[in-house]
């Protein structure tokens, strides 16, 4: 008869000082379960520790990325502000260039030259809506540089013509030959002879003024005569160029000499009553291409 196999059991003895030991008999599977539980608990703690380390690392990475994102946002905001400022500067530059173009056209028109139209902007060439300015800052600045270069060339072209125009304008007689005495006592054309019967042709205008009043040039030029000139007595003749000459007669004193350069407003002499005169006054004649013309059209 086979021998019966008894189940395996483990006995646990617990001894305490001063007391009888106690024995506990446990089935074999109980320690195995306890060991498995301990192994499982240790594995769970190890896994949780590893996950906690990963979470801590992820949190640190998230903090780093957040700080980097904050810096990038600040840089982006600063760049946006700078771009906005550059856009405003670019628009201001374009506006100033337009004003400069208008000023140059004004100068060209004054110089007798045709107006110009500089190269249009890109949107003007496209022709369909939108503001007439280049889209990007680089385009704006490139366009502004081209505009400025062309305007500089235009200024170089208009400068000689404008200088000639200014010289011509300065030479053409304009304004009154006396300061503060603008009343005309005898006009240009036929008048009654102040020294006898009949009529005579008066080739200028007479201004009533006190004896010794200063007489001034009405335009830039060169004194070609300064002395006695027949019925005009002491007189000054100024050649302004461009076909213009002026005569200032009946003076009491001469303040210039032949060959002297004068500008508009320079003193030529003083009012008197020399020559064929009935009293202190200034006789003023304007010559155009050698022919006497009515000075009234050059007074205002």
Backbone as a ProteinNet text record, in pm:
[ID]
protein_1_A
[PRIMARY]
XXXXXXXXXXXXXXXXXXXXXXXXXXXXXXXXXXXXXXXXXXXXXXXXXXXXXXXXXXXXXXXXXXXXXXXXXXXXXXXXXXXXXXXXXXXXXXXXXXXXXXXXXXXXXXXXXXXXXXXXXXXXXXXXXXXXXXXXXXXXXXXXXXXXXXXXXXXXXXXXXXXXXXXXXXXXXXXXXXXXXXXXXXXXXXXXXXXXXXXXXXXXXXXXXXXXXXXXXXXXXXXXXXXXXXXXXXXXXXXXXXXXXXXXXXXXXXXXXXXXXXXXXXXXXXXXXXXXXXXXXXXXXXXXXXXXXXXXXXXX
[TERTIARY]
86.5	0	90	59.2	150.2	132.5	246.1	246.2	178.8	90.3	13.6	105.7	98.3	185.1	115.9	182.9	126.9	164.4	73.3	104.9	218	294.9	411	361.3	417.9	379.6	506.7	495.5	608.1	566.1	658.5	631.3	713.7	644.2	707.5	710	829.3	846.7	874.4	800.5	820.2	858.1	973.3	1021	1027.4	989.5	991	1054.2	1136.1	1207.8	1107.9	1124.1	1036.7	903.6	885.5	757.2	784.4	684.8	700.8	691.3	772	765	630	600.1	475.9	511	439.3	464.3	340.9	368.5	260.7	290.9	198.3	214.7	140.3	215.2	158.2	170.1	70.2	83.3	198.6	245	361.4	328.9	204.5	172.6	169.5	152.5	143.3	272.3	390	513.9	533.8	491.2	506.7	422.2	299.2	211.4	267.7	317.6	377.4	495.9	580.7	696.9	654.3	552.9	503.6	447.6	375.4	319.6	431.4	535.9	649.2	718.7	738.1	801.5	715.3	582.4	492.7	493.8	493.3	495.5	625.2	736	864.2	867.2	816	812.1	724.8	608.2	519.5	587	656.4	727	837.1	909.2	1014.7	955.9	843	778.2	727.8	666.6	617.7	732.3	846.2	962	1013.6	1018.8	1064.5	969.3	839.4	742.2	750.8	772.7	785.8	907	1018.6	1138.3	1111.3	1038.5	1005	916.2	816.5	727.8	805.6	901.2	981.5	1065.5	1121.5	1200.8	1113.1	990	898.1	857.7	837.3	802	914.2	1038	1151.8	1161.8	1139.4	1143.3	1031.4	914	801.8	832.6	894.5	932.3	1032.3	1131.2	1230.7	1166.5	1075.6	1007.8	917.4	852.8	767.5	849.7	967.6	1055.6	1105.3	1139.3	1183.7	1071.2	948.8	833.8	807.8	824.1	804.4	906.2	1032.6	1135.7	1105.7	1062.2	1028.9	911.4	811.9	698.8	743	833.8	885.4	963.3	1046	1120.2	1026.6	921	824.2	751.5	714.6	647.9	740.6	869	965.5	985.8	993.2	1010	888.1	768.7	646.2	643.7	684.2	690.3	790.2	907.5	1008.8	959.2	891.9	838.1	731.8	647.1	546.3	611.5	717	788	852.5	913.7	974.3	868.7	750.9	644.1	601.3	588.4	553.5	663	789.8	900.6	898.7	869.5	866.4	755.6	637.5	528.6	564.8	633.2	674.7	776.6	867.6	967.1	898.6	800.7	729.2	654.5	593.5	522.1	618.6	735.4	834.1	885.8	901.7	945.1	840.4	712.5	605.9	608	627.8	636.3	756.1	869	989.2	967.6	895.9	866.6	782.2	682.2	599.2	681.2	771.9	855.9	946	1001.9	1087.8	1007.5	884.1	800.7	766.9	748.8	725.6	846.8	966.4	1088	1105.8	1073.8	1085.7	988.8	866.6	769.3	816.2	874.2	924.9	1042.4	1121.5	1236	1197.1	1067.6	1022.7	1044.8	1057.6	1081.2	954.2	935.5	815.1	820.6	702.2	694.5	739	773.2	817.3	720.9	719.5	645.1	739.4	778	872.1	806.8	890.3	844.9	734.3	620.5	509.3	545.5	468	486.7	433.7	464.2	428.9	278.1	202.5	57.3	-3.9	58.8	8.2	25.6	138.3	158.7	58.1	25.1	-72	-209.1	-246.3	-367.5	-495.8	-494.7	-621.5	-625.2	-673.1	-697.9	-572.3	-592.1	-480.4	-416.7	-344.7	-274.3	-157.9	-127.8	-23.4	113.5	147.1	279	326.1	457.4	506.4	464.6	451.9	395.9	492.2	620.9	713.6	805.2	864.5	955.7	1076.6	1127.8	1242.8	1207.3	1085.3	1041.7	1029.3	974.6	957.6	1092.2	1186.7	1317.9	1391.9	1378.7	1441.9	1379.4	1249.1	1178.1	1216.7	1224.7	1261.7	1401.9	1494.4	1631.1	1633.4	1555.8	1549.2	1487.6	1380.2	1316.2	1413.4	1484.3	1578.1	1688.1	1735.1	1839.2	1788	1665.2	1609.1	1582.9	1533.2	1508.8	1639.2	1745.3	1875.3	1920.2	1897.7	1932.8	1848.3	1719.6	1632.2	1675	1718	1766.8	1890.7	1979.3	2097.5	2062	1952.6	1911.6	1843	1760.1	1681.1	1761.8	1871.3	1946.1	1997	2065.2	2113.1	1999.7	1890.7	1778.7	1713.5	1703.7	1642.3	1730.1	1860.5	1950.1	1937.6	1926.8	1908.2	1775.9	1670.9	1541	1548.1	1616.5	1629.6	1709.8	1814	1889.5	1801.9	1720.4	1631.5	1528.4	1471.9	1372.5	1434.3	1558.4	1624.5	1658	1678.1	1716.2	1596.4	1482.5	1364.9	1322.6	1305.9	1264.2	1130.4	1125.6	1002.4	995.9	878.1	857.6	883.9	876	888.6	1033.7	1078.5	1215.7	1231.9	1122.1	1126.4	1060.7	1110.5	1051.8	955.1	827.5	727.4	667.8	714.1	658.9	619.2	494.7	448.4	345.1	318.6	218	278.9	211.4	257.4	196.5	284.1	236.8	222.6	289.1	276.3	294.5	196.7	196.2	269	287.1	350.9	255.7	310.3	230.5	223.1	130.9	118.5	56.2	111.5	62.5	75.4	10.6	24	165.6	225.3	360.3	363.7	442	443.5	522.1	590.9	673.3	620.6	506.2	453.6	326.5	298.6	176	189.5	74.2	69.2	92	118.6	137.5	274.9	321.6	449.6	438.1	527.9	527.7	618.9	562.8	637.2	675.9	808.4	852.3	873.5	816	827.4	716.9	740.2	646.1	724.2	655.2	715.2	655.4	742.5	699.2	729.9	628.8	651.1	716.5	824	895.3	973.7	999.9	1078.2	1221.3	1277.5	1415.8	1508.5	1596.2	1693.1	1644.7	1520.5	1470.2	1556.8	1587.1	1672.8	1603.2	1676.5	1628.3	1697.1	1621.1	1675.8	1655.6	1745	1735.6	1618.1	1547.2	1431.7	1468.2	1596.4	1640.4	1791.2	1844.2	1989	2043.2	2164.4	2225.1	2354.9	2399.8	2525.2	2495.1	2551.2	2534.2	2613.9	2544.1	2612.2	2627.4	2544.3	2556.8	2528.5	2608.1	2584.7	2643.4	2558.1	2604.8	2495.4	2538	2439.9	2387.8	2254	2194.5	2086	2127.6	2038.5	1920.8	1798.2	1679.8	1653.9	1716.5	1695.1	1787.5	1876.4	1967.7	2060	2090.8	2170.3	2086.2	2138	2060.2	2150.1	2086.7	2153.6	2079.2	2154.7	2096.7	2157.2	2070.9	2113.7	2074.8	2174.6	2148.9	2127.5	2005.9	1969.9	1994.5	2030	2041.5	1905.4	1906.1	1782.2	1698.3	1764	1694.3	1633.8	1659.6	1597.1	1699.7	1653.6	1728.8	1631.1	1681.2	1598.5	1676.7	1600.8	1659.3	1596.2	1680.8	1636.3	1687.6	1594.1	1635.7	1599.5	1657.1	1636.2	1690.9	1801	1857.1	1933.9	1946	2026.8	2165.8	2182.1	2312.6	2320.6	2442.2	2468.4	2544.2	2500.9	2564.5	2631.2	2634.5	2697.8	2783.4	2862.2	2947.9	2932.9	2963.2	2953.1	3038.3	2983.8	3051.8	3022	2952.7	2924.5	2807.4	2820.7	2714.9	2620.7	2489.1	2389.7	2286.6	2222.5	2114.5	1984.9	1873	1744.7	1743.8	1707.2	1702.3	1825.1	1934.7	2054.1	2027.8	2089.7	2071.4	2151.8	2086.5	2149.6	2177.5	2092.5	2106.9	1996.6	1977.7	1874.6	1790.7	1662.1	1566.9	1613.3	1596.5	1628.8	1537.7	1588.3	1509.6	1602.3	1704.5	1800	1742.2	1795.9	1749.9	1618.6	1540.7	1412	1307.9	1295.8	1211.3	1144.1	1023.4	948.3	951.9	1017	1023.3	1078.9	1108.1	1166.1	1074.4	1125.2	1054.1	1152.6	1109.4	1192	1125.9	1203.6	1156.6	1210.9	1120.6	1156.5	1111.8	1207.7	1178.8	1225.6	1146	1182.9	1197.5	1311	1336.5	1333.3	1262.6	1259.2	1306.2	1424.5	1486.6	1505.3	1544.4	1574.3	1454.3	1334.1	1211.6	1150.6	1106.9	1042	907.7	882.8	755	696.6	567.3	499.7	552.1	614.8	669.1	561.7	435.1	329.4	313.1	338	320	428.6	535.7	644.3	645.8	545.6	545	487.6	383.7	316.8	340.7
-117.8	0	122.6	215.6	333.2	424.9	490.1	581.7	711.7	766.2	890	1010.2	1100.6	1219.4	1334.3	1385.2	1497.2	1629.3	1724.9	1856.8	1926.4	2000.6	2071.5	2190.5	2203.5	2314.4	2373.2	2501.7	2569.7	2612.7	2590.2	2627.8	2750	2847.5	2972.6	2981.6	2988.9	2999.8	3144.1	3188.6	3323.2	3312.5	3358.5	3348.8	3486.7	3497	3624.3	3598.8	3692.4	3674.7	3669.7	3567.1	3554	3491.8	3445.6	3384.1	3259.9	3172.9	3049.9	3080.8	3014.2	3037.7	2993.5	3060.8	3026.1	2977.9	2878.3	2820	2839.7	2876	2893.3	2803.6	2726.9	2637.5	2696.9	2721.1	2785.7	2693.9	2695.4	2616.4	2670	2589.6	2627.5	2741.9	2755.7	2861.3	3001	3010	3142.3	3221.5	3165.9	3242.9	3281.7	3187.2	3219.6	3341.6	3344.8	3459.4	3587	3574	3693.1	3742.9	3647.3	3687.4	3753.7	3695.6	3756.6	3896.2	3911.8	4044.7	4145.7	4100.3	4190.7	4227.6	4125.6	4154.3	4250.1	4224.5	4313.8	4456.2	4463.3	4597.4	4671.6	4598.3	4660.2	4703.7	4616.5	4654.2	4775.8	4778.2	4894.7	5023.1	5013.5	5132.1	5176.7	5075.8	5110.4	5177.3	5124.4	5183.5	5324.1	5339.4	5472.9	5572	5526.2	5614.9	5657	5557.5	5588.3	5686	5664.2	5755	5893.3	5898.5	6027.7	6102.8	6029.6	6094	6145.8	6065.7	6111.4	6235.1	6235.6	6350.9	6474	6453.2	6566.1	6620.6	6527.1	6571	6644.6	6590.3	6656.3	6793.9	6804.6	6934.3	7035.3	6990.9	7080.8	7121.9	7026.7	7058.1	7154.6	7133.3	7222.7	7364	7373.2	7505.8	7572.4	7494.2	7549.4	7596.7	7512.2	7549.5	7671.1	7678.8	7794.3	7923.1	7914.8	8031.3	8071	7968.5	7996.7	8058.4	8003.3	8059.6	8203.3	8231.9	8368.6	8463.3	8419.7	8501.9	8525	8416.2	8430.1	8525.2	8517.1	8608.6	8753.3	8774.1	8910	8958.7	8869.5	8907.4	8936.3	8852.1	8873.1	9005.9	9036.3	9164.5	9281.1	9268.3	9375	9388.9	9274.1	9278.2	9338.5	9303.8	9361.4	9512.8	9555	9699.4	9768.2	9703.7	9761.4	9766.5	9660.9	9660.2	9766.7	9783	9888.7	10025.8	10045.6	10174.1	10193.3	10084.3	10094.5	10121	10059.8	10084.9	10231	10286	10427.6	10515.1	10479	10555.8	10546.3	10425.9	10408.2	10492	10491.9	10574.4	10722.5	10761.3	10901.1	10936.3	10841.7	10865.2	10882.6	10797	10807.6	10940.3	10981.3	11108.7	11224.8	11219.7	11325.1	11325.5	11205.8	11198.6	11258	11233	11292.2	11444	11494.9	11639.8	11696.3	11624	11669.4	11668.6	11567.7	11563.1	11682.9	11717.9	11833.7	11962.2	11972	12092	12101.8	11988.2	11989.6	12027.7	11977.4	12014	12162.8	12217.6	12361.6	12438.7	12391.1	12456.3	12440.1	12319.9	12297.7	12388.1	12399.7	12486.6	12631.4	12673	12809.8	12830.7	12724.1	12733.6	12714.2	12694.5	12675.8	12536.5	12438.5	12300.2	12218.5	12109.8	12026.3	11953.4	11921.4	11847.2	11703.2	11636.8	11498.1	11411.8	11284.5	11185	11069.7	11050	10944.6	10808.2	10704.6	10568.6	10534.6	10475.5	10445.1	10332.6	10322.5	10213	10084	9971.3	9841.3	9822.8	9868.6	9853.2	9942.3	10058.6	10143.1	10074.3	9999	9926.3	9813.3	9746.7	9638.7	9689.1	9803	9871.6	9819.2	9734.2	9684.2	9699.3	9811.2	9832.8	9837.3	9858.6	9862.7	9998.9	10023.5	10150.5	10152	10267.8	10281.6	10288.1	10184.3	10174.7	10030.9	10006.8	9870.5	9790.4	9656.5	9574	9554.4	9529.6	9498.5	9613.8	9603.3	9709.5	9716.7	9601.7	9603.1	9671.2	9643.7	9709.1	9860	9898.5	10041.7	10111.3	10053.8	10117.2	10118	10008.7	10005	10110	10117.6	10217.4	10359.2	10382	10514.8	10552.5	10455.1	10484.2	10520.3	10447.3	10478.8	10615.7	10645.7	10776.3	10887.8	10869.9	10973.4	10993.6	10883.4	10895.8	10972.7	10941.1	11010.7	11157.5	11184.4	11323.8	11401.5	11337.5	11403.1	11436.4	11341.8	11368.7	11482.2	11483.9	11590.3	11725.9	11728.7	11854.4	11901.9	11808.3	11845.6	11899.4	11848.3	11894.7	12030.4	12049.6	12173	12289.7	12261.6	12368.8	12474.5	12437.5	12542.6	12625.2	12555.4	12628.5	12720.4	12673.6	12755.9	12876.7	12855	12967.4	13072.2	13026.5	13120.9	13194.4	13120.8	13186	13289.2	13251.8	13346.1	13469	13449	13565.1	13653.7	13588.8	13667.4	13742.6	13672.8	13738.9	13854.3	13834.7	13941.2	14058.7	14031.5	14137.4	14216.9	14150.9	14220.5	14330.2	14453.4	14562.2	14529.6	14550	14519.7	14608.2	14662.9	14742.9	14891	14966.8	15112.5	15155.6	15260.2	15308.9	15397.9	15428.1	15509.7	15433.4	15454.1	15389.6	15486.9	15449.3	15530.1	15642.4	15660.9	15767.1	15702.2	15656.9	15579.4	15653.4	15778.7	15851.6	15899.7	15863.5	15904.2	16040.1	16135.5	16271.4	16290.4	16208.5	16218.2	16078.4	16031.6	15893.8	15881.2	15757.6	15725.4	15758.9	15815	15844.6	15993.3	16031.7	16173.1	16250.7	16371.9	16459.4	16604.2	16693.7	16836.8	16882.4	16961.9	17012.4	17106	17066.8	17152.1	17281.8	17295.6	17414.2	17502.2	17468	17550.3	17492.4	17531	17487.4	17346.2	17283.9	17154.7	17035.7	16920.9	16794.9	16736.7	16649.7	16580.8	16436.8	16354.4	16213	16200.2	16147.1	16124.7	15978.2	15947.4	15807.8	15736.5	15786.4	15720.4	15766.6	15750.6	15801.4	15888.7	15987.9	16075.4	16045.9	16039.7	16018.4	16144.1	16198.1	16312.4	16264.6	16335.8	16298.3	16418.3	16427.4	16538.7	16538	16654.7	16670.2	16587.6	16509.7	16428.2	16288.9	16252	16116.5	16012	15899.7	15797.5	15728.1	15706.8	15637.6	15501.5	15394.3	15259.6	15188.5	15094	15014	14918.5	14901.4	14810.6	14671.5	14649	14517.4	14510.1	14386.5	14367.7	14402.7	14455.7	14488.9	14564.3	14628.1	14703.5	14847	14941.8	15083.7	15112.9	15155.8	15188.6	15339.3	15419	15564.7	15621.2	15721.1	15791.2	15931.8	16026.8	16162.7	16245.9	16352	16441.4	16377.7	16380.9	16317.7	16408.9	16521.8	16612.2	16658	16642.9	16691.2	16617	16500.7	16424.2	16471.5	16569.3	16619.1	16509.1	16509.6	16401.3	16273.1	16171.3	16048.3	15926.4	15814	15684.4	15589	15514	15410.8	15277.3	15179.7	15045.5	14945.9	14866.8	14758.2	14630.2	14574.6	14455.4	14325	14337	14216.3	14170.3	14068.2	14011.5	14117.9	14221.6	14324.7	14436.3	14440.6	14542.2	14647.8	14775.3	14886.8	14978.5	15047.5	15146.2	15276.8	15388.7	15522	15592.9	15660	15733.7	15877.3	15972.9	16107.2	16215.2	16335.9	16457.4	16440.8	16367.9	16344.5	16467.7	16477.2	16584.2	16534.5	16402.4	16345.3	16204.4	16163.1	16028.8	15949.4	15825.5	15739.9	15617.6	15609.7	15498.1	15554.4	15465	15505	15401.8	15438.3	15342.3	15218.5	15102.6	14974.1	14908.6	14977.6	14922	14824	14710.9	14610.2	14647.2	14645.9	14677.6	14566.1	14554.3	14458.8	14535.8	14465.5	14530.2	14587.6	14716.6	14782.9	14865.2	14850.3	14930.8	15077.4	15167.3	15310.3	15354.1	15436.5	15489.4	15638.9	15710.7	15855.5	15911.8	16046.1	16112.3	16202.7	16213.8	16293.2	16438.7	16496.9	16638.3	16699.7	16806.2	16874.6	16925.5	16843.1	16883.2	16855.8	16925.4	16905.6	16976	16920.4	16980.1	16938.1	17014.1	16977.4	17100	17081.3	17190.7	17185.4	17081	17068.2	16932.1	16908.1	16780.2	16663	16570.3	16446.2	16350.2	16226.7	16125.4	16085.2	16093.7	16041.2	15898.8	15804.7	15662.5	15605.2	15551.2	15492.3	15347.4	15260.9	15120.2	15096	15039.7	15005.1	14853.8	14807.5	14664.4	14649.7	14586.1	14573	14710	14807	14940.5	15030.4	14984.7	15062.4	15094.6	15222.8	15260.1	15188.8	15130.9	15064.7	15127.8	15107.1	15165.9	15103.7	15180.6	15126.2	15074.4	15117.3	15078.3	14928.1	14857.1	14712.5	14642.4	14713.2	14653.7	14701.6	14778.5	14832.8	14735.6	14661.3	14571.4	14427.5
0	0	0	-104	-114.8	3.8	36.3	150.2	111.6	194.3	168.8	184.7	84.1	83.3	154.6	255.1	331.8	265.6	267.8	207.3	282.4	204.3	261.4	339.5	462.7	547.9	609.4	643.1	705.3	844.7	938.3	1076.8	1109.9	1167.6	1203.9	1355.3	1411.8	1554.3	1590.8	1691.3	1742.3	1887.4	1921.5	2058.7	2119.1	2247	2318.3	2453.4	2493.7	2620.3	2735.2	2816.4	2933.8	2902.1	2781.8	2747.6	2666.2	2663.8	2587.9	2439.1	2356.9	2211.4	2155.1	2046.2	1977.5	1838.9	1795.2	1663	1576.6	1456.3	1359.1	1241.6	1201.1	1088.4	969.1	863.2	744	625.6	541.7	419.8	333.8	246.4	163.4	70.4	31.3	-67.8	-7.2	128.3	192.3	178.1	209.7	188.5	41.8	-44.7	-187.3	-224.6	-171.6	-200.5	-143	-15.9	48.3	-32.5	-79.7	-159.7	-289.1	-351	-476	-451.5	-339.6	-306.6	-286.3	-211.8	-187.6	-318.5	-403.1	-532.5	-615.7	-612.7	-688.4	-634.6	-498.3	-436	-467.9	-463.5	-497.1	-643	-731.3	-873	-898.1	-824.9	-842	-795.2	-677.1	-628.5	-723.7	-779.7	-875.8	-1000	-1047.6	-1167.6	-1137.9	-1017.6	-980.7	-966	-909.3	-896.2	-1033.4	-1124.6	-1261	-1329.7	-1314.6	-1376.7	-1313.1	-1179.7	-1113.1	-1165	-1186.9	-1242.2	-1382.4	-1461.4	-1595.8	-1591.1	-1499.8	-1487.4	-1442.9	-1349.8	-1303.7	-1420.1	-1499.5	-1615.1	-1716.5	-1736.7	-1828.9	-1777.6	-1644.8	-1588.3	-1607.3	-1584.3	-1606.5	-1752.8	-1844.5	-1988.2	-2025.4	-1963	-1988.9	-1939.4	-1821.9	-1770.3	-1863.4	-1911.4	-2002.6	-2133.2	-2187.3	-2310	-2290.4	-2174	-2145.1	-2139.5	-2075.4	-2067.8	-2206.7	-2286.3	-2422.8	-2505.9	-2486.7	-2558.1	-2516.4	-2384.7	-2336.8	-2399.7	-2406	-2468.4	-2617	-2684.5	-2826.6	-2846.5	-2756.9	-2766.8	-2746.5	-2649.7	-2627.9	-2749.6	-2806.5	-2926.6	-3043.2	-3054.1	-3161.7	-3144.3	-3019.7	-2994	-3025.5	-2985	-3014.6	-3165.1	-3235.3	-3380.3	-3447.7	-3396	-3452.1	-3431.2	-3311.1	-3283.8	-3375.4	-3393.2	-3481.5	-3625.5	-3670	-3806.5	-3824.5	-3720.1	-3729.8	-3739.1	-3658.2	-3664.1	-3800.1	-3853.4	-3986.5	-4092.3	-4077.4	-4174.5	-4171.5	-4050	-4039.4	-4099	-4070.9	-4128.4	-4280.7	-4331.6	-4476.8	-4539.5	-4475.8	-4528.8	-4523	-4414.6	-4402.3	-4510.3	-4538.6	-4643.7	-4777.8	-4807.7	-4935.1	-4944	-4831.9	-4833.3	-4858	-4794.2	-4814.9	-4958.4	-5015.8	-5155.7	-5249	-5218.9	-5300.9	-5290.5	-5167.8	-5150.3	-5225.2	-5218.5	-5288.2	-5438.2	-5486.9	-5630.8	-5672.4	-5589.2	-5621.1	-5619.5	-5521	-5513.2	-5636.4	-5678	-5796.6	-5919.4	-5929.9	-6043.9	-6041.3	-5920.5	-5910.5	-5961.4	-5921.1	-5968	-6118.8	-6170.1	-6313.9	-6390.4	-6338.1	-6404.4	-6402	-6290	-6281.6	-6375.9	-6396.3	-6486	-6631.4	-6658.7	-6796.4	-6848.8	-6759.3	-6798.6	-6775.1	-6850.7	-6831	-6697.7	-6645.4	-6520.3	-6541.7	-6431.2	-6436.3	-6357.1	-6388.5	-6311.4	-6288	-6162	-6131.7	-6144.8	-6139	-6158.6	-6060	-6106.2	-6014.6	-5920.2	-5812.3	-5718.2	-5778	-5710	-5765.3	-5776.9	-5675.1	-5681.4	-5787.4	-5815.8	-5922.4	-6056.1	-6069.8	-6194	-6207.3	-6091.3	-6097.3	-6132.6	-6074.5	-6116.5	-6059.2	-5954.9	-5901.4	-5750.9	-5706.5	-5564.9	-5482.5	-5353.8	-5262.4	-5257.7	-5148.9	-5136.6	-5233.1	-5284.5	-5385.3	-5319.4	-5242.9	-5182.2	-5196.4	-5203.4	-5211.5	-5088.4	-5105.2	-4999.6	-4883.1	-4912.2	-4806.3	-4772.7	-4650.7	-4609.1	-4700.7	-4741.9	-4832.1	-4963.7	-5013.4	-5136.5	-5117.2	-5001.5	-4974.6	-4971.6	-4897.2	-4885.2	-5018.9	-5096.4	-5228.3	-5320.1	-5314.4	-5395.6	-5353.5	-5221.6	-5173.3	-5217.6	-5213.9	-5259.1	-5407.4	-5489.4	-5632.2	-5655.2	-5580	-5592.3	-5557.5	-5444.8	-5401.1	-5504.3	-5565.9	-5667.8	-5789.5	-5831.2	-5946.5	-5915.7	-5793.2	-5756.6	-5751.8	-5704	-5704.3	-5845.8	-5938.4	-6077.6	-6135.1	-6098.6	-6147.1	-6093.3	-5965.8	-5910.2	-5984.3	-6016.9	-6093.1	-6230.2	-6288	-6420.5	-6414.6	-6309.9	-6303.3	-6249.2	-6177.9	-6112.7	-6210.2	-6321	-6411.8	-6472.7	-6513.2	-6572.8	-6471.2	-6346.2	-6243.2	-6210.8	-6205.5	-6180.1	-6289.8	-6414.6	-6524.4	-6509.7	-6468	-6447.7	-6336.3	-6227.4	-6115.6	-6156.4	-6236.9	-6286.1	-6373	-6456.6	-6543	-6459.3	-6358.8	-6273.9	-6195.9	-6149.3	-6075	-6165.5	-6294.7	-6387.9	-6437.7	-6453.4	-6506.6	-6408.7	-6454	-6363.7	-6298.4	-6169.2	-6096.5	-5973	-5946.7	-5827	-5851.7	-5744.2	-5751.4	-5725.8	-5796	-5776.8	-5654.2	-5587.4	-5466.7	-5351.7	-5232.2	-5115.4	-5047.8	-5048.3	-4979.4	-5061.6	-5185.7	-5272.1	-5404.5	-5410.1	-5524.7	-5610.1	-5577.7	-5655.1	-5786.8	-5897	-6030.5	-6062.6	-6089.4	-6123.2	-6274.5	-6353.5	-6499.7	-6557.5	-6635.7	-6685.7	-6819.5	-6862.6	-6989.5	-7104.6	-7211.3	-7329.5	-7357	-7445.3	-7481.7	-7366.9	-7346.4	-7240.5	-7287.6	-7216.5	-7247.6	-7211.9	-7298.9	-7279.1	-7158.1	-7049.7	-6929.9	-6949.3	-7064.2	-7085.8	-7199.8	-7253.7	-7363.8	-7419	-7549.1	-7613.6	-7669.5	-7693.5	-7761	-7668.9	-7735.3	-7662.6	-7695.7	-7610.7	-7632.8	-7581.4	-7632.4	-7587.4	-7466.7	-7358.5	-7234.3	-7228.3	-7238.4	-7252.6	-7119	-7012.2	-6882.5	-6790.2	-6660.3	-6560.5	-6463.6	-6405.5	-6306.2	-6169.2	-6070.1	-5932.4	-5852.8	-5786.3	-5697.9	-5569.9	-5528.3	-5406.8	-5357.4	-5230.4	-5176.3	-5228.4	-5234.3	-5279.6	-5189.7	-5253.9	-5180.4	-5143.9	-5180.1	-5150.3	-5221.5	-5156	-5218.7	-5334.8	-5443.7	-5563.1	-5568.1	-5589.3	-5586.8	-5719.9	-5748	-5871	-5860.9	-5970.1	-5972.4	-6021.7	-6049.5	-6092.7	-6092	-6088.6	-6091	-6228.3	-6231	-6359	-6341	-6451.1	-6452	-6492.4	-6419.1	-6452.9	-6580.8	-6685.8	-6811.9	-6830.8	-6763.4	-6768.6	-6630.3	-6591.5	-6464.7	-6480.7	-6513.7	-6537.6	-6600.6	-6665.2	-6728.8	-6856.9	-6871.4	-6989.4	-7045.2	-7105.5	-7174.4	-7091.3	-7145.3	-7073.9	-6942.8	-6923.5	-6799.3	-6687.2	-6717.5	-6616.1	-6568.1	-6439.1	-6382.1	-6384.6	-6447.7	-6466.6	-6455.9	-6427.1	-6421.3	-6513.5	-6594.4	-6681.3	-6640.8	-6613.6	-6572.3	-6680.9	-6724.9	-6819.8	-6739.1	-6747.1	-6669.6	-6745	-6872.2	-6952.2	-7000.2	-7084	-7137.2	-7208.3	-7261.6	-7338.1	-7255.9	-7123.2	-7037.5	-6995.3	-6997.3	-6940.3	-6868.5	-6764.3	-6694.9	-6681.9	-6684.1	-6671.1	-6552.5	-6473.9	-6356.3	-6373.4	-6398.3	-6435	-6334.6	-6360.2	-6279.6	-6138.2	-6122	-5989.2	-5939.6	-5809.4	-5750.1	-5713.2	-5700.1	-5667.2	-5723	-5762.5	-5813.4	-5707.7	-5684.9	-5584.1	-5645.7	-5779	-5849.1	-5961.5	-6021.6	-6133.6	-6245.1	-6369	-6479.9	-6454	-6492.8	-6472.6	-6340.5	-6252.1	-6119.8	-6126.8	-6059	-6050.6	-5937.5	-5966.3	-5864.5	-5858.7	-5743.8	-5724.4	-5700.6	-5712.7	-5687.4	-5544.7	-5534.1	-5404.5	-5372.9	-5449.8	-5424.5	-5459.4	-5383.9	-5408.5	-5530.3	-5615.9	-5736.6	-5725.7	-5657.3	-5645.7	-5559.9	-5573.1	-5493.5	-5581.6	-5541.3	-5619	-5625.1	-5747.1	-5765.1	-5868.8	-5933.5	-6035.8	-6145.2	-6177.6	-6280.9	-6418.6	-6519.2	-6655.8	-6680.8	-6768.4	-6808.1	-6705.2	-6600.3	-6486.7	-6429.9	-6378.8	-6317.3	-6165.7	-6107.1	-5962.8	-5924.5	-5799.8	-5756.2	-5790.2	-5863.2	-5895.2	-5960.2	-5978.9	-6045.9	-6176.2	-6283.7	-6412	-6426	-6460.2	-6465.8	-6599	-6675.1	-6805.9	-6807.6	-6870.2	-6890.4	-7039.8	-7081.8	-7221.2	-7236.9	-7341.1	-7375.3	-7518.2	-7533.5	-7665.9	-7731.1	-7651.6	-7702.2	-7722.1	-7691.4	-7713.2	-7577	-7561.7	-7436.6	-7424.2	-7306.4	-7278.7	-7153.5	-7134.9	-7019.1	-6890.1	-6801.7	-6677.2	-6581.1	-6602.2	-6507.7	-6499.3	-6610.5	-6608	-6527.8	-6492.2	-6414.5	-6268.6	-6231.1	-6095.7	-5993.5	-6027.6	-5931.3	-5969.7
[MASK]
++++++++++++++++++++++++++++++++++++++++++++++++++++++++++++++++++++++++++++++++++++++++++++++++++++++++++++++++++++++++++++++++++++++++++++++++++++++++++++++++++++++++++++++++++++++++++++++++++++++++++++++++++++++++++++++++++++++++++++++++++++++++++++++++++++++++++++++++++++++++++++++++++++++++++++

